Every structure is written in C-alpha cells, then in structure tokens.
Amino acid sequence: MPPTGDPNVQSPWRRWLSVVAVLASASLNGCNSPTLPLPPPAWAEVHLASGQAVVVGKEYDAEPHADVICFNRKTDVGRVTSANADGAYELRIPASAGDPLECWQRIDGHSSSSVSLVVPAEQ
C-alpha cells in the first residue's frame, strides 16, 4: 500500500467522484441538443380503387426519403413506401370502404405518431 499523502495516488472516494462527474457531464450534454418529435405524414388524397386504398402525399407531406407506413386495422395488413426527395409519396394497401387505416412515417430510426383515417367509398 502506498504511503498516505502520495500525490500520485487517488483514494477510492476521489475516483468514485471523478466517475460520477464524468457520467453526469455526459448525460447533461446529451440533454443540451433537444430533438423535435417527427410529425405524422399528411396526405392530399385518399381514394378507393379496385379493392385498394390509395394514399397520395403531395410535396412536403412527409419528410424527404422517409418510410411512410400504413396499416389496415380491419385486415391486419400493412404497406410501406418511401417518400421522394420532395416528401411526396403514393401508397396502395388492400382495403374496403370503411376500413380504418393508421399511417405514420419513420426516418433514421425515429417514428412519428400515427394518424387515423377511414377509407371512403369507391367513386
């Protein structure tokens, strides 16, 4: 055991405080860069054609290159498409009039909340 008062040796208590200080600093620095929640996708048009709901997003309705996901809650069928560089997308999913759909977007491992819609009757 080194002699007491050796300036090159840290006590266990001092080492513990150093570790706690480093961890606290790291966790606080992580909180300094807040992230905004990813918004759900928007769409300008939803229609039913030949047994499929067609969900069309115009420019800026989704994040550029995001995955846009729709899930038919009645049939338990889902579909995924990718938005283009402008955020526009078109997704087709098997559906009937009145089926409830949940749609959301995902980018870089972050998912938005979902939006609900009901498939309109075919015209």
N, C-alpha and C positions, 0 to 999 in steps of 0.2 A: 504494500500500500504506500502511495507517495506521501511525503511529509505534508502536514497541514500547512496551508498558506501557499502552496506551489501555484504560481500564476498560470501555468500551462495546463492545469487540470481543472475541469469543471465538476462541480458537485452534481449528483443526480437531480437535485431540485432545480438547479440552474439549467441543466439540459432539458428537463421537462418543460420549464417555462419557455425556453427557446423553441421547442417543437410546437407548443401551444400558440406562440406568437406567429410563427410561420403559417400554421394552419388557419388561424384567424385572419391573417392578412390575405391569404389566398381566397378564402371564402368571401371576404368583403370585396375584393377586386372583381370576383365573378358577379357580384350584385351591381357593380357600377355600370354595366352595359345592359340595360333593360331591353327586352325584345317585345315587340308588339305582337299580339295574337294574330295568326293568319286568318283573314276573313273568309267566310264561305264563298263559293263561286256564285256569280249571278248568271242569269240567262235571259235572253230576249224572247225566246220562242220555245214552246213545248207543244208538240202535237203527236197524234197517234196515226200511224200509217202501217197498214199490213201487219198488225199484231206487234208493233214495236213503238215504244215511246221514243221520240226523237227530241233530245235536249240540245238546243243550239245556244252557244255562248258567243256573243259578238266580241269585238276588240275590247280588251281591258276587263272582261267579265271574270277572268281568272288570272292568276299570276303567270307570267311567261314561263312556258315549259313545265308547268305544274301538272301532276297527275290529277285528273278530275274523275271522281268515283261516284257512281250512282248505284243504289241498292233498292230493289223492289221488295218491300216488306211483305207483300202478299205471297209472292212466289219464292222468296229467298234466293233470288238471282241477282248478281251484281255485274257491273261492267266498268272498265277503266279505259280512259283515253288520255292523251297528252294534249295540253293546250299548246298552240304555236307560239312563236316569239312575241306576238301581239296580245296573247291571252285569249284568243278565240278558240273555240272547240265545238265539236259535234259528237254526241254520244248516242248510240242506239241501244235500247235494252228491251227485251221481251216484256210486254205489258198489255193490259186490257184497260178499257175506260174505267176510271175509278180506283185504279191501283195506287197505293201510297208509295212514293219514292223518297228516299233520303239521298241527298247529294252533298259532297264535300270535296275539298281539294287537299293535296299533300305535296309538299316541296321540302327538299332537304331533310326528310325525316319528321317534319312537323305537319300535323293535320289540323285543318280548320274545324270549327263546329259545323254541324250539318244543317241544311235547310230542307224543309219538307214541302212536297207538292203532291197534288193529285193529278193523275193522267186524265186529260179531257177526252171527251168522246171524239171518235173519228169523224171528220167532215168531208 
